[in-house]
Each structure stands twice: as structure tokens, then as C-alpha cells.
Amino acid sequence: MRQLSAETVTYFKDNVYKTGQQNLVVEEPLAIKIEGEPYSVVMRTPGNEIFHAAGFCLSEGIIDSKEDIASIGRCKAMDPNLVAVTLTAQRKKKVKKLLKKRGFISQTSCGICGKGLVKDLNQIMIPVGKTAAINAGLALGLENRLLEHQKLFGKTYSTHAAVLLDDKLRVTAAAEDVGRHNALDKAIGSALINGAIANSVIAVLSSRLSYELVQKGVRAGIEIIIAISRPTALAVNLAKSMNVSIARIKKDELIIFSGDDRFKDL
């Protein structure tokens, strides 16, 4: 499936008009069906649909582990923009009420709007452990790790990336998408399906750090989240309550908003 689209544009510079082409990132809907019923439609960059759906299910509290999934797959013959998820009988029973909250559309930047109150989301989260730490100086260099996984951004300047690392700063999963939520869901889903989720303790994000991204990190057991932009006040409050360390990289400065003890010199 296409991720890029070359479009004809008009440039105006120094009082001169000229035509040319610009690469634009493709954005298409992905329908996620759970137990045969539509659950959500997300606008995303095509690619890694299975990982995306798996990460979405973990973030939303539909599953707690890979073992909760009985089957997950795409039906290319019917619709390449559809992923069907089937849960184990035990898990289906446990999330029966949650499955009734289907039918919403998750835009690439909509956040939690229309999906219920913040307190409802808090019910599916528990504080993360405290096993990871990182030297603050090394944390400053993690922006370069993002660039290594932003191939589409280099061509379009309009995508987000999420990179997951273990406690040795080895990449466990990475993803890129037009939506910041999608990029993290895809990375989390990749780590989940490939058995690397338990070792994924650090997340590096190209975007603003919002409440929902901290929520997704907590659901995946991420202990340290480092972003390029400032977090929201609600994100900081959630991080503190869930034992998550969050920080922002600003050129040669690391600004720590929560859990500064994880950034001490090792």
C-alpha cells in the first residue's frame, strides 16, 4: 500500500511563480473489528496494520498481553484497510462491558475526545515498575535515534515517530505514522507481537507528550518517556501518579517533568 503521494504544487518566491512536485504522506482509514463487530476507525499512514491493531487493543485495555488474542489478521481480498481481532473466551468475558463502547472514530490528533471521561481511562491503568534508568547525557542523544526511523519524515516533513528501547538503549520496536498516537500504537504492537514488550522500558517520541500517549505507555509498561515537545499538565499529573518519568529534549538541554531519579548519572 502507498505511503507517499507525489502532488503538483505551485511555488511563489521572489515574485516568481513556478510549478513542481511535493511528496505528501498518505492518510487512509483503518477499521478495527473486534469479535466480528466494528470497534474503531483510525486515520493512519498505511503499513504495519497488525501491529497497529495489537497496540491499539493493548492501549485501550481490550487486551493485557499477546496471549489474550485468539487471532488477528487482515482480509486483503475483502478490504486491506480492515483488521479483525478475536479474543480468547476468557478475555472476551472479562472485557464484555468495554467492548460495548464501540463505534467511535479516533482521529490522528483527537486524543481522548468522545471516548469517555479521563477517570474511565484511569481504571485500566496501574503504576509501572521501577527497573529502568538512563544517564541524562545519553538521554539527550536519543533524538538522533528518532531520525534513524523517520524515513517518511525525510520525504514529507509531516509524520511522527515512536522508538522503544530496552534498558541497554537497544531498539526493540519503531514506527512512523501521520498520527502521533498511531506511531506509538504501531511500535507497542510490534513489541507485543514480537515478544519484546517486557524489555521495552523507554519510549522516544517526536511529538508533544499528551495524556493519551502517557496512557499508552503505562499500558505497555513503559517507565521512561522522552519527547521533543513539552508535555501537557494532565500528562505530567498522570505520569506522576503512574510512576512514569517523562522529559523533553530541547537542543542541548533535558527538561525533566516527572521522575527525575531515573535520570541521575549512572
Contacts in CASP RR format, 6 or more apart in sequence:
PFRMAT RR
TARGET T0000
AUTHOR 0000-0000-0000
METHOD contacts of the structure
MODEL  1
MRQLSAETVTYFKDNVYKTGQQNLVVEEPLAIKIEGEPYSVVMRTPGNEI
FHAAGFCLSEGIIDSKEDIASIGRCKAMDPNLVAVTLTAQRKKKVKKLLK
KRGFISQTSCGICGKGLVKDLNQIMIPVGKTAAINAGLALGLENRLLEHQ
KLFGKTYSTHAAVLLDDKLRVTAAAEDVGRHNALDKAIGSALINGAIANS
VIAVLSSRLSYELVQKGVRAGIEIIIAISRPTALAVNLAKSMNVSIARIK
KDELIIFSGDDRFKDL
1 26 0 8 1.000
1 28 0 8 1.000
1 46 0 8 1.000
1 47 0 8 1.000
1 80 0 8 1.000
2 26 0 8 1.000
2 46 0 8 1.000
3 25 0 8 1.000
3 26 0 8 1.000
3 45 0 8 1.000
3 46 0 8 1.000
3 47 0 8 1.000
3 152 0 8 1.000
4 23 0 8 1.000
4 24 0 8 1.000
4 25 0 8 1.000
4 26 0 8 1.000
4 152 0 8 1.000
4 155 0 8 1.000
4 156 0 8 1.000
5 23 0 8 1.000
5 24 0 8 1.000
5 25 0 8 1.000
5 26 0 8 1.000
6 21 0 8 1.000
6 22 0 8 1.000
6 23 0 8 1.000
6 24 0 8 1.000
7 21 0 8 1.000
7 22 0 8 1.000
7 23 0 8 1.000
7 24 0 8 1.000
8 19 0 8 1.000
8 20 0 8 1.000
8 21 0 8 1.000
9 19 0 8 1.000
9 20 0 8 1.000
9 21 0 8 1.000
9 22 0 8 1.000
10 17 0 8 1.000
10 18 0 8 1.000
10 19 0 8 1.000
10 20 0 8 1.000
11 17 0 8 1.000
11 18 0 8 1.000
11 19 0 8 1.000
11 20 0 8 1.000
23 155 0 8 1.000
23 156 0 8 1.000
24 156 0 8 1.000
24 158 0 8 1.000
25 45 0 8 1.000
25 152 0 8 1.000
25 156 0 8 1.000
25 158 0 8 1.000
25 159 0 8 1.000
25 178 0 8 1.000
26 45 0 8 1.000
26 46 0 8 1.000
26 178 0 8 1.000
27 43 0 8 1.000
27 44 0 8 1.000
27 45 0 8 1.000
27 108 0 8 1.000
27 178 0 8 1.000
28 43 0 8 1.000
28 44 0 8 1.000
28 45 0 8 1.000
28 46 0 8 1.000
28 81 0 8 1.000
29 41 0 8 1.000
29 42 0 8 1.000
29 43 0 8 1.000
29 44 0 8 1.000
29 81 0 8 1.000
30 41 0 8 1.000
30 42 0 8 1.000
30 43 0 8 1.000
30 44 0 8 1.000
30 49 0 8 1.000
30 52 0 8 1.000
30 53 0 8 1.000
30 81 0 8 1.000
30 82 0 8 1.000
30 83 0 8 1.000
31 38 0 8 1.000
31 40 0 8 1.000
31 41 0 8 1.000
31 79 0 8 1.000
31 81 0 8 1.000
31 82 0 8 1.000
31 83 0 8 1.000
32 38 0 8 1.000
32 39 0 8 1.000
32 40 0 8 1.000
32 41 0 8 1.000
32 42 0 8 1.000
32 53 0 8 1.000
32 56 0 8 1.000
32 57 0 8 1.000
32 82 0 8 1.000
32 83 0 8 1.000
32 85 0 8 1.000
33 39 0 8 1.000
33 82 0 8 1.000
33 83 0 8 1.000
33 84 0 8 1.000
33 85 0 8 1.000
34 57 0 8 1.000
34 62 0 8 1.000
34 84 0 8 1.000
34 85 0 8 1.000
34 86 0 8 1.000
34 87 0 8 1.000
34 99 0 8 1.000
34 102 0 8 1.000
35 85 0 8 1.000
35 86 0 8 1.000
35 87 0 8 1.000
35 92 0 8 1.000
35 99 0 8 1.000
36 84 0 8 1.000
36 86 0 8 1.000
37 99 0 8 1.000
37 102 0 8 1.000
38 102 0 8 1.000
38 103 0 8 1.000
39 62 0 8 1.000
39 85 0 8 1.000
39 99 0 8 1.000
39 102 0 8 1.000
39 103 0 8 1.000
40 56 0 8 1.000
40 102 0 8 1.000
40 103 0 8 1.000
40 104 0 8 1.000
40 105 0 8 1.000
40 106 0 8 1.000
41 103 0 8 1.000
41 105 0 8 1.000
41 106 0 8 1.000
42 52 0 8 1.000
42 56 0 8 1.000
42 105 0 8 1.000
42 106 0 8 1.000
42 107 0 8 1.000
42 108 0 8 1.000
42 181 0 8 1.000
42 182 0 8 1.000
43 106 0 8 1.000
43 107 0 8 1.000
43 108 0 8 1.000
43 178 0 8 1.000
43 179 0 8 1.000
44 52 0 8 1.000
44 108 0 8 1.000
44 177 0 8 1.000
44 178 0 8 1.000
44 179 0 8 1.000
44 182 0 8 1.000
45 152 0 8 1.000
45 159 0 8 1.000
45 176 0 8 1.000
45 177 0 8 1.000
45 178 0 8 1.000
45 179 0 8 1.000
45 182 0 8 1.000
46 80 0 8 1.000
46 81 0 8 1.000
47 186 0 8 1.000
48 175 0 8 1.000
48 186 0 8 1.000
48 190 0 8 1.000
49 74 0 8 1.000
49 80 0 8 1.000
49 81 0 8 1.000
49 83 0 8 1.000
50 72 0 8 1.000
50 73 0 8 1.000
50 74 0 8 1.000
50 83 0 8 1.000
50 193 0 8 1.000
51 175 0 8 1.000
51 185 0 8 1.000
51 186 0 8 1.000
51 187 0 8 1.000
51 189 0 8 1.000
51 190 0 8 1.000
51 192 0 8 1.000
51 193 0 8 1.000
52 83 0 8 1.000
52 177 0 8 1.000
52 182 0 8 1.000
52 185 0 8 1.000
52 186 0 8 1.000
52 189 0 8 1.000
53 72 0 8 1.000
53 73 0 8 1.000
53 83 0 8 1.000
53 85 0 8 1.000
54 63 0 8 1.000
54 66 0 8 1.000
54 69 0 8 1.000
54 72 0 8 1.000
54 85 0 8 1.000
54 188 0 8 1.000
54 189 0 8 1.000
54 192 0 8 1.000
54 193 0 8 1.000
55 185 0 8 1.000
55 186 0 8 1.000
55 188 0 8 1.000
55 189 0 8 1.000
55 192 0 8 1.000
55 216 0 8 1.000
55 220 0 8 1.000
56 185 0 8 1.000
57 63 0 8 1.000
57 69 0 8 1.000
57 85 0 8 1.000
58 64 0 8 1.000
58 188 0 8 1.000
58 189 0 8 1.000
58 192 0 8 1.000
58 219 0 8 1.000
58 220 0 8 1.000
59 184 0 8 1.000
59 185 0 8 1.000
59 188 0 8 1.000
59 215 0 8 1.000
59 216 0 8 1.000
59 217 0 8 1.000
59 219 0 8 1.000
59 220 0 8 1.000
60 98 0 8 1.000
60 124 0 8 1.000
61 95 0 8 1.000
61 98 0 8 1.000
61 124 0 8 1.000
61 219 0 8 1.000
62 68 0 8 1.000
62 85 0 8 1.000
62 87 0 8 1.000
62 95 0 8 1.000
62 98 0 8 1.000
62 99 0 8 1.000
63 69 0 8 1.000
63 87 0 8 1.000
63 91 0 8 1.000
64 91 0 8 1.000
65 192 0 8 1.000
66 192 0 8 1.000
66 193 0 8 1.000
66 195 0 8 1.000
66 197 0 8 1.000
67 88 0 8 1.000
68 87 0 8 1.000
68 88 0 8 1.000
68 91 0 8 1.000
69 85 0 8 1.000
69 86 0 8 1.000
69 87 0 8 1.000
69 88 0 8 1.000
70 86 0 8 1.000
70 87 0 8 1.000
70 88 0 8 1.000
71 84 0 8 1.000
71 85 0 8 1.000
71 86 0 8 1.000
72 83 0 8 1.000
72 84 0 8 1.000
72 85 0 8 1.000
72 86 0 8 1.000
73 83 0 8 1.000
73 84 0 8 1.000
73 85 0 8 1.000
74 80 0 8 1.000
74 82 0 8 1.000
74 83 0 8 1.000
74 84 0 8 1.000
75 82 0 8 1.000
75 84 0 8 1.000
87 95 0 8 1.000
92 99 0 8 1.000
101 115 0 8 1.000
101 116 0 8 1.000
104 114 0 8 1.000
104 115 0 8 1.000
106 115 0 8 1.000
106 181 0 8 1.000
108 177 0 8 1.000
108 178 0 8 1.000
108 179 0 8 1.000
108 180 0 8 1.000
108 181 0 8 1.000
108 182 0 8 1.000
109 179 0 8 1.000
109 180 0 8 1.000
109 181 0 8 1.000
111 181 0 8 1.000
111 210 0 8 1.000
111 211 0 8 1.000
111 212 0 8 1.000
112 118 0 8 1.000
112 121 0 8 1.000
112 211 0 8 1.000
112 212 0 8 1.000
115 121 0 8 1.000
118 211 0 8 1.000
118 234 0 8 1.000
121 215 0 8 1.000
122 238 0 8 1.000
124 219 0 8 1.000
125 215 0 8 1.000
125 218 0 8 1.000
125 219 0 8 1.000
125 242 0 8 1.000
126 218 0 8 1.000
126 242 0 8 1.000
127 218 0 8 1.000
127 241 0 8 1.000
127 242 0 8 1.000
127 243 0 8 1.000
128 218 0 8 1.000
128 221 0 8 1.000
128 222 0 8 1.000
128 223 0 8 1.000
128 242 0 8 1.000
128 243 0 8 1.000
128 244 0 8 1.000
129 221 0 8 1.000
129 223 0 8 1.000
129 243 0 8 1.000
130 223 0 8 1.000
130 243 0 8 1.000
130 262 0 8 1.000
131 167 0 8 1.000
131 201 0 8 1.000
131 223 0 8 1.000
132 167 0 8 1.000
132 201 0 8 1.000
132 202 0 8 1.000
132 223 0 8 1.000
132 224 0 8 1.000
132 262 0 8 1.000
133 167 0 8 1.000
133 261 0 8 1.000
133 262 0 8 1.000
133 263 0 8 1.000
133 264 0 8 1.000
133 266 0 8 1.000
134 169 0 8 1.000
134 202 0 8 1.000
134 224 0 8 1.000
134 262 0 8 1.000
134 263 0 8 1.000
134 266 0 8 1.000
135 263 0 8 1.000
135 265 0 8 1.000
135 266 0 8 1.000
136 254 0 8 1.000
136 256 0 8 1.000
136 263 0 8 1.000
136 264 0 8 1.000
136 265 0 8 1.000
137 254 0 8 1.000
138 169 0 8 1.000
139 226 0 8 1.000
139 247 0 8 1.000
139 249 0 8 1.000
139 254 0 8 1.000
139 263 0 8 1.000
140 249 0 8 1.000
140 252 0 8 1.000
140 253 0 8 1.000
140 254 0 8 1.000
141 249 0 8 1.000
142 163 0 8 1.000
142 165 0 8 1.000
142 169 0 8 1.000
142 202 0 8 1.000
142 204 0 8 1.000
142 226 0 8 1.000
142 249 0 8 1.000
143 204 0 8 1.000
143 228 0 8 1.000
143 249 0 8 1.000
145 163 0 8 1.000
145 165 0 8 1.000
145 171 0 8 1.000
145 204 0 8 1.000
146 161 0 8 1.000
146 163 0 8 1.000
146 204 0 8 1.000
146 205 0 8 1.000
146 206 0 8 1.000
146 228 0 8 1.000
149 161 0 8 1.000
149 163 0 8 1.000
149 171 0 8 1.000
149 174 0 8 1.000
149 175 0 8 1.000
149 176 0 8 1.000
150 159 0 8 1.000
150 161 0 8 1.000
150 176 0 8 1.000
150 206 0 8 1.000
151 176 0 8 1.000
152 159 0 8 1.000
152 176 0 8 1.000
153 159 0 8 1.000
153 160 0 8 1.000
153 161 0 8 1.000
153 176 0 8 1.000
153 206 0 8 1.000
158 178 0 8 1.000
159 176 0 8 1.000
159 177 0 8 1.000
159 178 0 8 1.000
159 179 0 8 1.000
159 183 0 8 1.000
160 176 0 8 1.000
160 177 0 8 1.000
160 178 0 8 1.000
160 179 0 8 1.000
160 180 0 8 1.000
160 182 0 8 1.000
160 183 0 8 1.000
160 205 0 8 1.000
160 206 0 8 1.000
160 207 0 8 1.000
161 174 0 8 1.000
161 175 0 8 1.000
161 176 0 8 1.000
161 183 0 8 1.000
161 205 0 8 1.000
161 206 0 8 1.000
162 174 0 8 1.000
162 175 0 8 1.000
162 176 0 8 1.000
162 180 0 8 1.000
162 183 0 8 1.000
162 184 0 8 1.000
162 186 0 8 1.000
162 187 0 8 1.000
162 188 0 8 1.000
162 203 0 8 1.000
162 204 0 8 1.000
162 205 0 8 1.000
162 206 0 8 1.000
163 171 0 8 1.000
163 173 0 8 1.000
163 174 0 8 1.000
163 187 0 8 1.000
163 203 0 8 1.000
163 204 0 8 1.000
164 171 0 8 1.000
164 172 0 8 1.000
164 173 0 8 1.000
164 174 0 8 1.000
164 187 0 8 1.000
164 188 0 8 1.000
164 191 0 8 1.000
164 196 0 8 1.000
164 200 0 8 1.000
164 202 0 8 1.000
164 203 0 8 1.000
164 204 0 8 1.000
164 222 0 8 1.000
165 171 0 8 1.000
165 172 0 8 1.000
165 200 0 8 1.000
165 201 0 8 1.000
165 202 0 8 1.000
165 203 0 8 1.000
165 204 0 8 1.000
166 172 0 8 1.000
166 196 0 8 1.000
166 199 0 8 1.000
166 200 0 8 1.000
166 201 0 8 1.000
166 202 0 8 1.000
167 199 0 8 1.000
167 201 0 8 1.000
167 202 0 8 1.000
169 202 0 8 1.000
172 191 0 8 1.000
172 196 0 8 1.000
172 197 0 8 1.000
172 199 0 8 1.000
172 200 0 8 1.000
173 187 0 8 1.000
173 188 0 8 1.000
173 189 0 8 1.000
173 190 0 8 1.000
173 191 0 8 1.000
173 194 0 8 1.000
173 196 0 8 1.000
173 200 0 8 1.000
174 187 0 8 1.000
174 190 0 8 1.000
175 182 0 8 1.000
175 183 0 8 1.000
175 184 0 8 1.000
175 185 0 8 1.000
175 186 0 8 1.000
175 187 0 8 1.000
175 190 0 8 1.000
176 183 0 8 1.000
176 186 0 8 1.000
177 183 0 8 1.000
177 186 0 8 1.000
180 205 0 8 1.000
180 206 0 8 1.000
180 207 0 8 1.000
180 208 0 8 1.000
180 210 0 8 1.000
180 213 0 8 1.000
181 212 0 8 1.000
181 213 0 8 1.000
181 216 0 8 1.000
183 205 0 8 1.000
183 206 0 8 1.000
183 207 0 8 1.000
184 203 0 8 1.000
184 205 0 8 1.000
184 213 0 8 1.000
184 216 0 8 1.000
184 217 0 8 1.000
185 216 0 8 1.000
187 203 0 8 1.000
188 197 0 8 1.000
188 200 0 8 1.000
188 216 0 8 1.000
188 217 0 8 1.000
188 219 0 8 1.000
188 220 0 8 1.000
189 197 0 8 1.000
190 196 0 8 1.000
191 197 0 8 1.000
191 200 0 8 1.000
191 220 0 8 1.000
192 220 0 8 1.000
197 220 0 8 1.000
197 221 0 8 1.000
200 220 0 8 1.000
200 221 0 8 1.000
200 222 0 8 1.000
201 221 0 8 1.000
201 222 0 8 1.000
201 223 0 8 1.000
201 224 0 8 1.000
202 222 0 8 1.000
202 223 0 8 1.000
202 224 0 8 1.000
202 225 0 8 1.000
202 226 0 8 1.000
203 217 0 8 1.000
203 222 0 8 1.000
203 224 0 8 1.000
203 225 0 8 1.000
203 226 0 8 1.000
204 225 0 8 1.000
204 226 0 8 1.000
204 227 0 8 1.000
205 213 0 8 1.000
205 225 0 8 1.000
205 226 0 8 1.000
205 227 0 8 1.000
205 228 0 8 1.000
206 227 0 8 1.000
206 228 0 8 1.000
207 213 0 8 1.000
207 227 0 8 1.000
207 228 0 8 1.000
207 229 0 8 1.000
208 227 0 8 1.000
208 229 0 8 1.000
208 230 0 8 1.000
208 231 0 8 1.000
208 232 0 8 1.000
209 225 0 8 1.000
209 227 0 8 1.000
209 229 0 8 1.000
209 230 0 8 1.000
209 231 0 8 1.000
209 232 0 8 1.000
209 235 0 8 1.000
209 246 0 8 1.000
209 248 0 8 1.000
210 231 0 8 1.000
210 232 0 8 1.000
210 234 0 8 1.000
210 235 0 8 1.000
211 232 0 8 1.000
211 234 0 8 1.000
211 235 0 8 1.000
211 238 0 8 1.000
213 225 0 8 1.000
213 227 0 8 1.000
213 235 0 8 1.000
214 225 0 8 1.000
214 231 0 8 1.000
214 235 0 8 1.000
214 238 0 8 1.000
214 239 0 8 1.000
214 242 0 8 1.000
214 244 0 8 1.000
214 246 0 8 1.000
215 238 0 8 1.000
217 225 0 8 1.000
217 244 0 8 1.000
218 238 0 8 1.000
218 242 0 8 1.000
218 244 0 8 1.000
222 244 0 8 1.000
223 243 0 8 1.000
223 244 0 8 1.000
223 245 0 8 1.000
223 262 0 8 1.000
224 244 0 8 1.000
224 245 0 8 1.000
224 246 0 8 1.000
224 247 0 8 1.000
224 262 0 8 1.000
225 239 0 8 1.000
225 244 0 8 1.000
225 245 0 8 1.000
225 246 0 8 1.000
225 247 0 8 1.000
226 246 0 8 1.000
226 247 0 8 1.000
226 248 0 8 1.000
226 249 0 8 1.000
227 246 0 8 1.000
227 247 0 8 1.000
227 248 0 8 1.000
227 249 0 8 1.000
228 248 0 8 1.000
228 249 0 8 1.000
229 248 0 8 1.000
230 248 0 8 1.000
230 255 0 8 1.000
231 239 0 8 1.000
231 246 0 8 1.000
231 248 0 8 1.000
231 257 0 8 1.000
235 246 0 8 1.000
236 246 0 8 1.000
236 257 0 8 1.000
236 258 0 8 1.000
238 244 0 8 1.000
239 245 0 8 1.000
239 246 0 8 1.000
239 257 0 8 1.000
239 258 0 8 1.000
239 259 0 8 1.000
240 258 0 8 1.000
240 259 0 8 1.000
244 258 0 8 1.000
244 259 0 8 1.000
245 256 0 8 1.000
245 258 0 8 1.000
245 259 0 8 1.000
245 260 0 8 1.000
245 261 0 8 1.000
245 262 0 8 1.000
245 263 0 8 1.000
246 256 0 8 1.000
246 257 0 8 1.000
246 258 0 8 1.000
246 259 0 8 1.000
247 254 0 8 1.000
247 255 0 8 1.000
247 256 0 8 1.000
247 257 0 8 1.000
247 263 0 8 1.000
248 254 0 8 1.000
248 255 0 8 1.000
248 257 0 8 1.000
254 263 0 8 1.000
256 263 0 8 1.000
END
